[in-house]
Amino acid sequence: MPLTADARGVYPIAPTPFLDGGAIDFASIDRLTEFYAGIGAGGLTVLGQLGEAAKLEHAEGIAVARRFIERAGTLPVIVGVSAPGFAAMRALAHEAMAAGAAGVMIAPPNTLRSDEQIVGYYRQAVQALGADIPFVLQDYPLTFSVQMTPDVIRRIVQELPSCVMLKHEDWPGLEKITALRGFERAGTMRRIAILCGNGGLFLDYELERGADGANTGYAFPDMLCDMVRWSDGGLREQAHDLFDAHLPLLRYEQQPGVGLAVRKHVLMRRGLLASAAQRTPASALTATARQEVEHLLARLAAHDPRARLG
């Protein structure tokens, strides 16, 4: 089913698993997908920035997306299609949708500066892909250096009906969520799903501000699912207590440069990846960093048995 503005819950950003020699590890794709379905994820996103999409050849990217889609069954899969030019973006988007993707995610190029440039870029992207392909607007100024104000996001949403979700990764960004939901209440912007990134670093209050869930890759996405369920169920303090227990590891994982190495290491320790390998260029964990991660896992295990990894 196509992605809609009613999307809710946790859509983990799936890493692309590699074997130590650099080949794609399809068996680990299968394990990851089954795990995401088993924890109650609302869907998943593949070929995102932390999916190392830029390190894959076009055919490899399609093969990865297709395998996730095939294993996901009824779980909606969003495919990242950001590219330097619209020809490559269109080719990947059309092949992904033909394989059964629910929608695509588009990040802005870092050359955009003015509001008109930002709106114009997404207008052209929809013209290139087709207005029938639902897309996720990725707002991540810390990485892409593109500042999207609430008014700019409203313009994109109002002008382009195929925009059904915002991946909110501004930092700080709580007031932006409040502003967007305020537009909706005032009737000046149609409702879209808002799912948040940044590893879930601010998810505790993002949910209270009106976010619908998380679209991120923290190595314990099952914790994020609990957060969303408990917040929905009115278990505010229970949700905050769980979040607080995970916060030291979550913070460590958010370090620029080595964050993916931490995430893949923990996913390997959880038995979901056969290897923590990345495609080059990559940053590896030092022996000291691995010891620190293991210390964080041991401390977390005192509060959450899922971190007891032997």
ChimeraX commands (.cxc) that place a marker at each C-alpha (Angstrom):
marker #1 position 0.00,0.00,0.00 radius 0.5
marker #1 position 1.28,3.50,-0.74 radius 0.5
marker #1 position 2.59,5.56,2.15 radius 0.5
marker #1 position 0.02,8.02,3.50 radius 0.5
marker #1 position -0.10,10.94,5.90 radius 0.5
marker #1 position -1.60,8.57,8.49 radius 0.5
marker #1 position 1.72,6.75,8.99 radius 0.5
marker #1 position 2.56,6.28,12.64 radius 0.5
marker #1 position 4.94,4.39,14.89 radius 0.5
marker #1 position 8.60,3.52,14.42 radius 0.5
marker #1 position 10.12,3.19,10.95 radius 0.5
marker #1 position 13.67,2.01,11.68 radius 0.5
marker #1 position 16.37,3.23,9.33 radius 0.5
marker #1 position 17.87,-0.09,8.29 radius 0.5
marker #1 position 21.64,-0.33,7.85 radius 0.5
marker #1 position 22.92,-2.07,4.75 radius 0.5
marker #1 position 24.63,-5.25,6.02 radius 0.5
marker #1 position 27.98,-6.19,4.52 radius 0.5
marker #1 position 30.20,-9.21,4.92 radius 0.5
marker #1 position 33.79,-8.63,5.96 radius 0.5
marker #1 position 34.89,-8.71,2.32 radius 0.5
marker #1 position 32.44,-5.96,1.35 radius 0.5
marker #1 position 29.73,-8.04,-0.31 radius 0.5
marker #1 position 26.10,-7.38,0.59 radius 0.5
marker #1 position 24.92,-9.71,3.36 radius 0.5
marker #1 position 21.43,-10.72,2.30 radius 0.5
marker #1 position 20.99,-13.18,5.17 radius 0.5
marker #1 position 21.39,-10.32,7.64 radius 0.5
marker #1 position 18.83,-8.29,5.65 radius 0.5
marker #1 position 16.40,-11.14,6.27 radius 0.5
marker #1 position 17.14,-11.22,10.01 radius 0.5
marker #1 position 16.80,-7.45,10.34 radius 0.5
marker #1 position 13.50,-7.35,8.51 radius 0.5
marker #1 position 12.01,-10.18,10.57 radius 0.5
marker #1 position 13.20,-8.43,13.73 radius 0.5
marker #1 position 11.58,-5.13,12.73 radius 0.5
marker #1 position 8.29,-6.88,12.02 radius 0.5
marker #1 position 8.47,-8.76,15.32 radius 0.5
marker #1 position 8.92,-5.67,17.49 radius 0.5
marker #1 position 5.86,-3.97,16.04 radius 0.5
marker #1 position 7.54,-1.44,13.77 radius 0.5
marker #1 position 5.15,0.56,11.61 radius 0.5
marker #1 position 7.44,0.22,8.60 radius 0.5
marker #1 position 11.09,0.69,7.72 radius 0.5
marker #1 position 13.36,2.88,5.62 radius 0.5
marker #1 position 16.22,1.58,3.50 radius 0.5
marker #1 position 19.02,3.26,1.55 radius 0.5
marker #1 position 19.03,6.20,3.92 radius 0.5
marker #1 position 22.18,8.09,4.76 radius 0.5
marker #1 position 23.14,5.51,7.39 radius 0.5
marker #1 position 22.24,2.77,4.91 radius 0.5
marker #1 position 25.45,3.73,3.08 radius 0.5
marker #1 position 23.44,4.28,-0.09 radius 0.5
marker #1 position 26.11,6.48,-1.64 radius 0.5
marker #1 position 28.60,3.60,-1.43 radius 0.5
marker #1 position 26.40,1.25,-3.48 radius 0.5
marker #1 position 26.24,0.85,-7.22 radius 0.5
marker #1 position 22.79,1.43,-8.70 radius 0.5
marker #1 position 22.17,-2.29,-9.19 radius 0.5
marker #1 position 23.28,-3.01,-5.63 radius 0.5
marker #1 position 20.92,-0.38,-4.26 radius 0.5
marker #1 position 18.01,-1.91,-6.13 radius 0.5
marker #1 position 18.99,-5.40,-4.94 radius 0.5
marker #1 position 19.10,-4.23,-1.31 radius 0.5
marker #1 position 15.76,-2.43,-1.57 radius 0.5
marker #1 position 14.11,-5.37,-3.30 radius 0.5
marker #1 position 15.30,-7.85,-0.66 radius 0.5
marker #1 position 14.00,-5.71,2.21 radius 0.5
marker #1 position 10.67,-5.22,0.40 radius 0.5
marker #1 position 10.28,-8.94,-0.32 radius 0.5
marker #1 position 10.97,-9.91,3.29 radius 0.5
marker #1 position 8.86,-7.10,4.78 radius 0.5
marker #1 position 5.57,-8.50,3.48 radius 0.5
marker #1 position 2.83,-6.04,4.42 radius 0.5
marker #1 position 5.25,-3.77,6.33 radius 0.5
marker #1 position 5.62,-0.54,4.30 radius 0.5
marker #1 position 9.15,0.16,3.07 radius 0.5
marker #1 position 10.40,3.67,2.28 radius 0.5
marker #1 position 13.38,3.85,-0.06 radius 0.5
marker #1 position 15.85,6.72,0.04 radius 0.5
marker #1 position 16.34,8.04,-3.49 radius 0.5
marker #1 position 18.35,11.22,-2.91 radius 0.5
marker #1 position 20.80,11.78,-5.76 radius 0.5
marker #1 position 22.82,14.63,-7.31 radius 0.5
marker #1 position 20.54,14.71,-10.36 radius 0.5
marker #1 position 16.91,13.97,-11.08 radius 0.5
marker #1 position 17.66,11.32,-13.72 radius 0.5
marker #1 position 19.31,9.03,-11.18 radius 0.5
marker #1 position 16.64,9.85,-8.60 radius 0.5
marker #1 position 13.84,9.04,-11.05 radius 0.5
marker #1 position 15.42,5.72,-12.09 radius 0.5
marker #1 position 15.86,4.54,-8.49 radius 0.5
marker #1 position 12.41,5.75,-7.42 radius 0.5
marker #1 position 10.60,4.06,-10.29 radius 0.5
marker #1 position 12.46,0.77,-9.82 radius 0.5
marker #1 position 11.83,0.84,-6.07 radius 0.5
marker #1 position 8.12,1.53,-6.51 radius 0.5
marker #1 position 7.87,-1.20,-9.13 radius 0.5
marker #1 position 9.43,-3.59,-6.59 radius 0.5
marker #1 position 6.72,-2.73,-4.06 radius 0.5
marker #1 position 8.05,0.23,-2.07 radius 0.5
marker #1 position 5.45,2.30,-0.24 radius 0.5
marker #1 position 7.17,5.60,-0.96 radius 0.5
marker #1 position 10.51,7.36,-1.27 radius 0.5
marker #1 position 12.56,9.77,0.84 radius 0.5
marker #1 position 14.18,12.87,-0.65 radius 0.5
marker #1 position 16.87,14.92,1.08 radius 0.5
marker #1 position 17.76,18.41,-0.16 radius 0.5
marker #1 position 21.15,19.05,-1.79 radius 0.5
marker #1 position 23.44,21.26,0.28 radius 0.5
marker #1 position 23.49,23.93,-2.44 radius 0.5
marker #1 position 20.03,25.24,-1.53 radius 0.5
marker #1 position 20.00,28.49,0.40 radius 0.5
marker #1 position 16.85,30.54,-0.12 radius 0.5
marker #1 position 13.28,29.55,0.62 radius 0.5
marker #1 position 12.45,29.78,-3.09 radius 0.5
marker #1 position 15.31,27.44,-3.97 radius 0.5
marker #1 position 14.12,24.87,-1.45 radius 0.5
marker #1 position 10.50,24.92,-2.59 radius 0.5
marker #1 position 11.58,24.96,-6.23 radius 0.5
marker #1 position 13.80,21.93,-5.74 radius 0.5
marker #1 position 11.00,19.79,-4.37 radius 0.5
marker #1 position 8.65,21.05,-7.06 radius 0.5
marker #1 position 11.12,19.87,-9.69 radius 0.5
marker #1 position 11.68,16.57,-7.88 radius 0.5
marker #1 position 7.95,15.80,-8.00 radius 0.5
marker #1 position 7.85,16.74,-11.68 radius 0.5
marker #1 position 10.72,14.34,-12.33 radius 0.5
marker #1 position 9.38,11.42,-10.27 radius 0.5
marker #1 position 5.68,11.86,-10.88 radius 0.5
marker #1 position 3.00,13.15,-8.54 radius 0.5
marker #1 position 1.76,9.61,-7.89 radius 0.5
marker #1 position 4.83,8.62,-5.83 radius 0.5
marker #1 position 4.43,9.48,-2.12 radius 0.5
marker #1 position 7.53,11.08,-0.68 radius 0.5
marker #1 position 9.09,11.87,2.67 radius 0.5
marker #1 position 10.59,15.33,3.10 radius 0.5
marker #1 position 13.87,14.96,4.98 radius 0.5
marker #1 position 14.73,17.98,7.10 radius 0.5
marker #1 position 18.24,17.46,8.48 radius 0.5
marker #1 position 20.08,20.81,8.53 radius 0.5
marker #1 position 22.96,19.53,10.66 radius 0.5
marker #1 position 24.05,17.28,7.79 radius 0.5
marker #1 position 22.66,18.93,4.66 radius 0.5
marker #1 position 23.17,22.58,5.71 radius 0.5
marker #1 position 19.71,23.46,4.41 radius 0.5
marker #1 position 17.51,25.42,6.80 radius 0.5
marker #1 position 13.79,24.74,6.32 radius 0.5
marker #1 position 11.54,27.03,8.31 radius 0.5
marker #1 position 8.05,25.88,9.29 radius 0.5
marker #1 position 6.66,28.22,6.62 radius 0.5
marker #1 position 8.80,26.58,3.91 radius 0.5
marker #1 position 7.66,23.12,4.99 radius 0.5
marker #1 position 4.06,24.35,4.92 radius 0.5
marker #1 position 4.53,25.66,1.38 radius 0.5
marker #1 position 5.92,22.31,0.19 radius 0.5
marker #1 position 3.12,20.38,1.88 radius 0.5
marker #1 position 0.38,22.62,0.52 radius 0.5
marker #1 position 1.74,22.76,-3.03 radius 0.5
marker #1 position 2.77,19.11,-3.38 radius 0.5
marker #1 position 0.10,16.60,-2.31 radius 0.5
marker #1 position 2.52,13.70,-2.76 radius 0.5
marker #1 position 4.45,14.94,0.31 radius 0.5
marker #1 position 2.94,12.74,3.04 radius 0.5
marker #1 position 5.60,12.67,5.74 radius 0.5
marker #1 position 8.24,14.88,7.31 radius 0.5
marker #1 position 11.39,13.24,8.61 radius 0.5
marker #1 position 12.12,15.79,11.29 radius 0.5
marker #1 position 15.79,15.99,12.26 radius 0.5
marker #1 position 16.27,19.64,13.08 radius 0.5
marker #1 position 18.19,20.24,16.29 radius 0.5
marker #1 position 16.83,21.94,18.31 radius 0.5
marker #1 position 13.51,21.28,16.69 radius 0.5
marker #1 position 10.76,20.94,19.28 radius 0.5
marker #1 position 9.33,24.35,18.47 radius 0.5
marker #1 position 9.19,23.44,14.77 radius 0.5
marker #1 position 6.91,20.48,15.55 radius 0.5
marker #1 position 4.70,22.75,17.64 radius 0.5
marker #1 position 4.52,25.30,14.81 radius 0.5
marker #1 position 3.60,22.70,12.19 radius 0.5
marker #1 position 0.88,21.15,14.31 radius 0.5
marker #1 position -0.36,24.67,15.00 radius 0.5
marker #1 position -0.70,25.28,11.25 radius 0.5
marker #1 position -2.79,22.12,11.00 radius 0.5
marker #1 position -5.08,23.16,13.84 radius 0.5
marker #1 position -5.51,26.57,12.24 radius 0.5
marker #1 position -6.43,24.94,8.92 radius 0.5
marker #1 position -3.53,26.53,7.03 radius 0.5
marker #1 position -1.70,23.24,6.39 radius 0.5
marker #1 position -3.04,19.76,5.73 radius 0.5
marker #1 position -1.98,17.08,8.14 radius 0.5
marker #1 position 1.11,15.01,7.39 radius 0.5
marker #1 position 2.93,12.39,9.41 radius 0.5
marker #1 position 5.91,13.64,11.41 radius 0.5
marker #1 position 8.49,11.01,12.28 radius 0.5
marker #1 position 11.71,12.04,13.99 radius 0.5
marker #1 position 15.35,11.14,13.49 radius 0.5
marker #1 position 18.56,12.03,15.35 radius 0.5
marker #1 position 18.73,8.50,16.72 radius 0.5
marker #1 position 15.67,9.26,18.81 radius 0.5
marker #1 position 17.73,11.64,20.94 radius 0.5
marker #1 position 14.75,13.93,21.62 radius 0.5
marker #1 position 11.91,11.48,21.04 radius 0.5
marker #1 position 10.64,11.72,24.61 radius 0.5
marker #1 position 9.42,15.29,24.13 radius 0.5
marker #1 position 9.00,15.15,20.35 radius 0.5
marker #1 position 6.11,12.73,20.91 radius 0.5
marker #1 position 4.57,15.12,23.42 radius 0.5
marker #1 position 4.89,17.97,20.92 radius 0.5
marker #1 position 2.88,16.05,18.31 radius 0.5
marker #1 position 5.29,13.76,16.48 radius 0.5
marker #1 position 3.81,10.48,15.27 radius 0.5
marker #1 position 6.87,8.36,15.97 radius 0.5
marker #1 position 10.49,7.80,14.98 radius 0.5
marker #1 position 12.25,7.29,11.68 radius 0.5
marker #1 position 15.75,6.56,12.84 radius 0.5
marker #1 position 18.30,3.80,13.33 radius 0.5
marker #1 position 19.11,3.46,17.02 radius 0.5
marker #1 position 20.38,-0.05,17.71 radius 0.5
marker #1 position 17.42,-0.71,20.05 radius 0.5
marker #1 position 14.45,0.20,17.86 radius 0.5
marker #1 position 12.33,-2.04,20.08 radius 0.5
marker #1 position 12.85,0.55,22.84 radius 0.5
marker #1 position 11.60,3.26,20.49 radius 0.5
marker #1 position 8.51,1.15,19.76 radius 0.5
marker #1 position 7.87,0.87,23.49 radius 0.5
marker #1 position 8.23,4.63,23.83 radius 0.5
marker #1 position 5.60,5.30,21.17 radius 0.5
marker #1 position 3.18,2.70,22.55 radius 0.5
marker #1 position 3.53,3.86,26.15 radius 0.5
marker #1 position 3.23,7.52,25.21 radius 0.5
marker #1 position 0.08,6.75,23.25 radius 0.5
marker #1 position -1.24,4.81,26.22 radius 0.5
marker #1 position -0.71,7.65,28.69 radius 0.5
marker #1 position 2.21,5.95,30.47 radius 0.5
marker #1 position 4.29,9.11,30.40 radius 0.5
marker #1 position 6.63,8.50,33.33 radius 0.5
marker #1 position 7.19,4.85,32.38 radius 0.5
marker #1 position 8.16,5.97,28.87 radius 0.5
marker #1 position 10.54,8.61,30.23 radius 0.5
marker #1 position 12.16,6.13,32.63 radius 0.5
marker #1 position 12.88,3.72,29.78 radius 0.5
marker #1 position 14.22,6.52,27.61 radius 0.5
marker #1 position 16.48,7.79,30.38 radius 0.5
marker #1 position 18.03,4.34,30.79 radius 0.5
marker #1 position 18.93,4.21,27.09 radius 0.5
marker #1 position 20.06,7.82,26.78 radius 0.5
marker #1 position 23.81,7.28,27.51 radius 0.5
marker #1 position 24.12,4.64,24.77 radius 0.5
marker #1 position 21.91,6.61,22.41 radius 0.5
marker #1 position 24.07,9.69,22.95 radius 0.5
marker #1 position 27.26,7.70,22.34 radius 0.5
marker #1 position 25.82,6.31,19.12 radius 0.5
marker #1 position 25.06,9.83,17.87 radius 0.5
marker #1 position 28.72,10.83,17.61 radius 0.5
marker #1 position 29.52,12.17,14.15 radius 0.5
marker #1 position 31.84,9.95,12.17 radius 0.5
marker #1 position 31.71,6.81,14.32 radius 0.5
marker #1 position 27.97,6.60,14.97 radius 0.5
marker #1 position 27.33,3.99,12.28 radius 0.5
marker #1 position 30.24,1.89,13.55 radius 0.5
marker #1 position 28.70,1.92,17.04 radius 0.5
marker #1 position 25.27,1.05,15.70 radius 0.5
marker #1 position 26.51,-1.82,13.56 radius 0.5
marker #1 position 28.62,-3.16,16.43 radius 0.5
marker #1 position 25.62,-3.29,18.75 radius 0.5
marker #1 position 23.38,-4.82,16.07 radius 0.5
marker #1 position 26.04,-7.47,15.53 radius 0.5
marker #1 position 26.19,-8.11,19.28 radius 0.5
marker #1 position 22.40,-8.50,19.22 radius 0.5
marker #1 position 22.76,-11.22,16.59 radius 0.5
marker #1 position 21.08,-9.24,13.82 radius 0.5
marker #1 position 24.17,-8.56,11.71 radius 0.5
marker #1 position 26.80,-11.16,10.91 radius 0.5
marker #1 position 29.45,-8.43,10.70 radius 0.5
marker #1 position 29.83,-4.78,11.66 radius 0.5
marker #1 position 31.61,-4.13,8.36 radius 0.5
marker #1 position 31.06,-0.91,6.42 radius 0.5
marker #1 position 31.92,0.00,2.88 radius 0.5
marker #1 position 34.88,2.35,2.62 radius 0.5
marker #1 position 35.39,5.15,3.33 radius 0.5
marker #1 position 34.47,4.22,6.87 radius 0.5
marker #1 position 35.34,4.89,10.50 radius 0.5
marker #1 position 36.07,1.82,12.61 radius 0.5
marker #1 position 35.77,1.51,16.38 radius 0.5
marker #1 position 39.03,1.38,18.27 radius 0.5
marker #1 position 39.52,-1.24,20.97 radius 0.5
marker #1 position 38.93,1.45,23.58 radius 0.5
marker #1 position 35.69,2.55,21.93 radius 0.5
marker #1 position 34.43,-1.05,21.84 radius 0.5
marker #1 position 35.16,-1.36,25.56 radius 0.5
marker #1 position 33.18,1.82,26.19 radius 0.5
marker #1 position 30.22,0.50,24.22 radius 0.5
marker #1 position 30.34,-2.77,26.15 radius 0.5
marker #1 position 30.38,-0.80,29.40 radius 0.5
marker #1 position 27.34,1.17,28.30 radius 0.5
marker #1 position 25.54,-2.06,27.36 radius 0.5
marker #1 position 26.34,-3.58,30.75 radius 0.5
marker #1 position 24.97,-0.54,32.55 radius 0.5
marker #1 position 21.86,-0.51,30.36 radius 0.5
marker #1 position 21.27,-4.19,31.10 radius 0.5
marker #1 position 20.58,-3.30,34.73 radius 0.5
marker #1 position 17.43,-1.50,33.51 radius 0.5
marker #1 position 16.55,-3.26,30.26 radius 0.5
marker #1 position 17.17,-7.01,29.86 radius 0.5
marker #1 position 17.41,-6.61,26.08 radius 0.5
marker #1 position 20.90,-5.25,26.61 radius 0.5
marker #1 position 22.10,-8.47,28.30 radius 0.5
marker #1 position 24.05,-9.79,25.35 radius 0.5
marker #1 position 26.35,-12.32,27.01 radius 0.5
marker link #1:1,2 radius 0.2
marker link #1:2,3 radius 0.2
marker link #1:3,4 radius 0.2
marker link #1:4,5 radius 0.2
marker link #1:5,6 radius 0.2
marker link #1:6,7 radius 0.2
marker link #1:7,8 radius 0.2
marker link #1:8,9 radius 0.2
marker link #1:9,10 radius 0.2
marker link #1:10,11 radius 0.2
marker link #1:11,12 radius 0.2
marker link #1:12,13 radius 0.2
marker link #1:13,14 radius 0.2
marker link #1:14,15 radius 0.2
marker link #1:15,16 radius 0.2
marker link #1:16,17 radius 0.2
marker link #1:17,18 radius 0.2
marker link #1:18,19 radius 0.2
marker link #1:19,20 radius 0.2
marker link #1:20,21 radius 0.2
marker link #1:21,22 radius 0.2
marker link #1:22,23 radius 0.2
marker link #1:23,24 radius 0.2
marker link #1:24,25 radius 0.2
marker link #1:25,26 radius 0.2
marker link #1:26,27 radius 0.2
marker link #1:27,28 radius 0.2
marker link #1:28,29 radius 0.2
marker link #1:29,30 radius 0.2
marker link #1:30,31 radius 0.2
marker link #1:31,32 radius 0.2
marker link #1:32,33 radius 0.2
marker link #1:33,34 radius 0.2
marker link #1:34,35 radius 0.2
marker link #1:35,36 radius 0.2
marker link #1:36,37 radius 0.2
marker link #1:37,38 radius 0.2
marker link #1:38,39 radius 0.2
marker link #1:39,40 radius 0.2
marker link #1:40,41 radius 0.2
marker link #1:41,42 radius 0.2
marker link #1:42,43 radius 0.2
marker link #1:43,44 radius 0.2
marker link #1:44,45 radius 0.2
marker link #1:45,46 radius 0.2
marker link #1:46,47 radius 0.2
marker link #1:47,48 radius 0.2
marker link #1:48,49 radius 0.2
marker link #1:49,50 radius 0.2
marker link #1:50,51 radius 0.2
marker link #1:51,52 radius 0.2
marker link #1:52,53 radius 0.2
marker link #1:53,54 radius 0.2
marker link #1:54,55 radius 0.2
marker link #1:55,56 radius 0.2
marker link #1:56,57 radius 0.2
marker link #1:57,58 radius 0.2
marker link #1:58,59 radius 0.2
marker link #1:59,60 radius 0.2
marker link #1:60,61 radius 0.2
marker link #1:61,62 radius 0.2
marker link #1:62,63 radius 0.2
marker link #1:63,64 radius 0.2
marker link #1:64,65 radius 0.2
marker link #1:65,66 radius 0.2
marker link #1:66,67 radius 0.2
marker link #1:67,68 radius 0.2
marker link #1:68,69 radius 0.2
marker link #1:69,70 radius 0.2
marker link #1:70,71 radius 0.2
marker link #1:71,72 radius 0.2
marker link #1:72,73 radius 0.2
marker link #1:73,74 radius 0.2
marker link #1:74,75 radius 0.2
marker link #1:75,76 radius 0.2
marker link #1:76,77 radius 0.2
marker link #1:77,78 radius 0.2
marker link #1:78,79 radius 0.2
marker link #1:79,80 radius 0.2
marker link #1:80,81 radius 0.2
marker link #1:81,82 radius 0.2
marker link #1:82,83 radius 0.2
marker link #1:83,84 radius 0.2
marker link #1:84,85 radius 0.2
marker link #1:85,86 radius 0.2
marker link #1:86,87 radius 0.2
marker link #1:87,88 radius 0.2
marker link #1:88,89 radius 0.2
marker link #1:89,90 radius 0.2
marker link #1:90,91 radius 0.2
marker link #1:91,92 radius 0.2
marker link #1:92,93 radius 0.2
marker link #1:93,94 radius 0.2
marker link #1:94,95 radius 0.2
marker link #1:95,96 radius 0.2
marker link #1:96,97 radius 0.2
marker link #1:97,98 radius 0.2
marker link #1:98,99 radius 0.2
marker link #1:99,100 radius 0.2
marker link #1:100,101 radius 0.2
marker link #1:101,102 radius 0.2
marker link #1:102,103 radius 0.2
marker link #1:103,104 radius 0.2
marker link #1:104,105 radius 0.2
marker link #1:105,106 radius 0.2
marker link #1:106,107 radius 0.2
marker link #1:107,108 radius 0.2
marker link #1:108,109 radius 0.2
marker link #1:109,110 radius 0.2
marker link #1:110,111 radius 0.2
marker link #1:111,112 radius 0.2
marker link #1:112,113 radius 0.2
marker link #1:113,114 radius 0.2
marker link #1:114,115 radius 0.2
marker link #1:115,116 radius 0.2
marker link #1:116,117 radius 0.2
marker link #1:117,118 radius 0.2
marker link #1:118,119 radius 0.2
marker link #1:119,120 radius 0.2
marker link #1:120,121 radius 0.2
marker link #1:121,122 radius 0.2
marker link #1:122,123 radius 0.2
marker link #1:123,124 radius 0.2
marker link #1:124,125 radius 0.2
marker link #1:125,126 radius 0.2
marker link #1:126,127 radius 0.2
marker link #1:127,128 radius 0.2
marker link #1:128,129 radius 0.2
marker link #1:129,130 radius 0.2
marker link #1:130,131 radius 0.2
marker link #1:131,132 radius 0.2
marker link #1:132,133 radius 0.2
marker link #1:133,134 radius 0.2
marker link #1:134,135 radius 0.2
marker link #1:135,136 radius 0.2
marker link #1:136,137 radius 0.2
marker link #1:137,138 radius 0.2
marker link #1:138,139 radius 0.2
marker link #1:139,140 radius 0.2
marker link #1:140,141 radius 0.2
marker link #1:141,142 radius 0.2
marker link #1:142,143 radius 0.2
marker link #1:143,144 radius 0.2
marker link #1:144,145 radius 0.2
marker link #1:145,146 radius 0.2
marker link #1:146,147 radius 0.2
marker link #1:147,148 radius 0.2
marker link #1:148,149 radius 0.2
marker link #1:149,150 radius 0.2
marker link #1:150,151 radius 0.2
marker link #1:151,152 radius 0.2
marker link #1:152,153 radius 0.2
marker link #1:153,154 radius 0.2
marker link #1:154,155 radius 0.2
marker link #1:155,156 radius 0.2
marker link #1:156,157 radius 0.2
marker link #1:157,158 radius 0.2
marker link #1:158,159 radius 0.2
marker link #1:159,160 radius 0.2
marker link #1:160,161 radius 0.2
marker link #1:161,162 radius 0.2
marker link #1:162,163 radius 0.2
marker link #1:163,164 radius 0.2
marker link #1:164,165 radius 0.2
marker link #1:165,166 radius 0.2
marker link #1:166,167 radius 0.2
marker link #1:167,168 radius 0.2
marker link #1:168,169 radius 0.2
marker link #1:169,170 radius 0.2
marker link #1:170,171 radius 0.2
marker link #1:171,172 radius 0.2
marker link #1:172,173 radius 0.2
marker link #1:173,174 radius 0.2
marker link #1:174,175 radius 0.2
marker link #1:175,176 radius 0.2
marker link #1:176,177 radius 0.2
marker link #1:177,178 radius 0.2
marker link #1:178,179 radius 0.2
marker link #1:179,180 radius 0.2
marker link #1:180,181 radius 0.2
marker link #1:181,182 radius 0.2
marker link #1:182,183 radius 0.2
marker link #1:183,184 radius 0.2
marker link #1:184,185 radius 0.2
marker link #1:185,186 radius 0.2
marker link #1:186,187 radius 0.2
marker link #1:187,188 radius 0.2
marker link #1:188,189 radius 0.2
marker link #1:189,190 radius 0.2
marker link #1:190,191 radius 0.2
marker link #1:191,192 radius 0.2
marker link #1:192,193 radius 0.2
marker link #1:193,194 radius 0.2
marker link #1:194,195 radius 0.2
marker link #1:195,196 radius 0.2
marker link #1:196,197 radius 0.2
marker link #1:197,198 radius 0.2
marker link #1:198,199 radius 0.2
marker link #1:199,200 radius 0.2
marker link #1:200,201 radius 0.2
marker link #1:201,202 radius 0.2
marker link #1:202,203 radius 0.2
marker link #1:203,204 radius 0.2
marker link #1:204,205 radius 0.2
marker link #1:205,206 radius 0.2
marker link #1:206,207 radius 0.2
marker link #1:207,208 radius 0.2
marker link #1:208,209 radius 0.2
marker link #1:209,210 radius 0.2
marker link #1:210,211 radius 0.2
marker link #1:211,212 radius 0.2
marker link #1:212,213 radius 0.2
marker link #1:213,214 radius 0.2
marker link #1:214,215 radius 0.2
marker link #1:215,216 radius 0.2
marker link #1:216,217 radius 0.2
marker link #1:217,218 radius 0.2
marker link #1:218,219 radius 0.2
marker link #1:219,220 radius 0.2
marker link #1:220,221 radius 0.2
marker link #1:221,222 radius 0.2
marker link #1:222,223 radius 0.2
marker link #1:223,224 radius 0.2
marker link #1:224,225 radius 0.2
marker link #1:225,226 radius 0.2
marker link #1:226,227 radius 0.2
marker link #1:227,228 radius 0.2
marker link #1:228,229 radius 0.2
marker link #1:229,230 radius 0.2
marker link #1:230,231 radius 0.2
marker link #1:231,232 radius 0.2
marker link #1:232,233 radius 0.2
marker link #1:233,234 radius 0.2
marker link #1:234,235 radius 0.2
marker link #1:235,236 radius 0.2
marker link #1:236,237 radius 0.2
marker link #1:237,238 radius 0.2
marker link #1:238,239 radius 0.2
marker link #1:239,240 radius 0.2
marker link #1:240,241 radius 0.2
marker link #1:241,242 radius 0.2
marker link #1:242,243 radius 0.2
marker link #1:243,244 radius 0.2
marker link #1:244,245 radius 0.2
marker link #1:245,246 radius 0.2
marker link #1:246,247 radius 0.2
marker link #1:247,248 radius 0.2
marker link #1:248,249 radius 0.2
marker link #1:249,250 radius 0.2
marker link #1:250,251 radius 0.2
marker link #1:251,252 radius 0.2
marker link #1:252,253 radius 0.2
marker link #1:253,254 radius 0.2
marker link #1:254,255 radius 0.2
marker link #1:255,256 radius 0.2
marker link #1:256,257 radius 0.2
marker link #1:257,258 radius 0.2
marker link #1:258,259 radius 0.2
marker link #1:259,260 radius 0.2
marker link #1:260,261 radius 0.2
marker link #1:261,262 radius 0.2
marker link #1:262,263 radius 0.2
marker link #1:263,264 radius 0.2
marker link #1:264,265 radius 0.2
marker link #1:265,266 radius 0.2
marker link #1:266,267 radius 0.2
marker link #1:267,268 radius 0.2
marker link #1:268,269 radius 0.2
marker link #1:269,270 radius 0.2
marker link #1:270,271 radius 0.2
marker link #1:271,272 radius 0.2
marker link #1:272,273 radius 0.2
marker link #1:273,274 radius 0.2
marker link #1:274,275 radius 0.2
marker link #1:275,276 radius 0.2
marker link #1:276,277 radius 0.2
marker link #1:277,278 radius 0.2
marker link #1:278,279 radius 0.2
marker link #1:279,280 radius 0.2
marker link #1:280,281 radius 0.2
marker link #1:281,282 radius 0.2
marker link #1:282,283 radius 0.2
marker link #1:283,284 radius 0.2
marker link #1:284,285 radius 0.2
marker link #1:285,286 radius 0.2
marker link #1:286,287 radius 0.2
marker link #1:287,288 radius 0.2
marker link #1:288,289 radius 0.2
marker link #1:289,290 radius 0.2
marker link #1:290,291 radius 0.2
marker link #1:291,292 radius 0.2
marker link #1:292,293 radius 0.2
marker link #1:293,294 radius 0.2
marker link #1:294,295 radius 0.2
marker link #1:295,296 radius 0.2
marker link #1:296,297 radius 0.2
marker link #1:297,298 radius 0.2
marker link #1:298,299 radius 0.2
marker link #1:299,300 radius 0.2
marker link #1:300,301 radius 0.2
marker link #1:301,302 radius 0.2
marker link #1:302,303 radius 0.2
marker link #1:303,304 radius 0.2
marker link #1:304,305 radius 0.2
marker link #1:305,306 radius 0.2
marker link #1:306,307 radius 0.2
marker link #1:307,308 radius 0.2
marker link #1:308,309 radius 0.2
marker link #1:309,310 radius 0.2
view
